Amino acid sequence: MKNFPRHAMLFIALFGSLSGVALAANKQHVKQVAEYNNAVDATELAQLSALSVLVLNQQDGQPLYQKNIDMETPIASISKLMTAMVVLDAHLDMSETLEITQADVDKLRHTSSRLAVGTQLSRSELMHLALIASENRAASALSRNYPGGYVKFIAAMNRKALQLGMQHTVFEDATGLSSNNQSTAADLAKMVQAAVRYPVIHEITTTGNYEITRTAAVMVGRKHHKKIRNIERRVAFHNTNQLVRDQDWDIGLSKTGFINEAGHCLVMQAKIAQKPVIIVLLDAYGRYGRINDAKRIKTWLEQQPVNKVALRMDKAMLN
């Protein structure tokens, strides 16, 4: 360094000093970004009511948020997504007319239905009702009219689960009324990932409202001259997830579920902040818990991208 120009040495010293200041400022910025993100986590995600939560980046499969994702729990009507996939995998005639019979009546929980015994609908209509309105009799009829019958259908559901890598999932019925239909948030994310690839399931589960024509036998005429006449009536069904009717959401798949043992459940595939994500909410508290949880997650994700990218960029600059 003896022959090194003095002005050059001064420049190096000054540059080093400035670099140190920039580095310190950069570290402070990284700290502030991290603190901000933690604050967002605390205010939004700390309020989630669901006991099991998974928010997955669909592009790379990385979890963005998770809580008790390996907890095995009843999944109620979330089961109907698997029911739909098994029906579609069999390549059955979707226009074939099927009949609701006494075998489809819920004798386990005695839930009500707007599909009377004797109602005849196409396989396609029954799938719409099973996925949109979570109609249990519709799902039951789909499973009964599978090649080999109900027993073969349940076997196909469990076989499909294993094919998808759902190692902690078991199905006992096609409706989800049985509390023995159990899974985990991690497994259900795999099921959603598979189900959203079916255009029919995407189309049906994102439909807000659906109507069928139902033939009803009514008594008409005067007191001593009455006779039975069949009258066609339009019956409207609404999607059990109100978010599919919300223009602020871009949803690619949706299914709700509820029985007492499962609590209120919701699985979705949606695009939030220009990124596709999978959301699994199991055992949320109260009737609106799952909806409020989904809204909080959306708010959190919309606040994340710029800050997370900035944090990654800052960390790269420090290395």
PyMOL commands that set and color helices and strands:
alter all, ss='L'
color gray80, all
select helices_A, chain A and resi 6-47+76-89+102-104+123-132+136-144+149-163+185-195+199-205+242-245+289-318
alter helices_A, ss='H'
color red, helices_A
select strands_A, chain A and resi 52-57+63-67+73-74+97-99+120-122+182-183+209-220+227-238+251-259+263-272+275-284
alter strands_A, ss='S'
color yellow, strands_A
deselect
rebuild
show_as cartoon
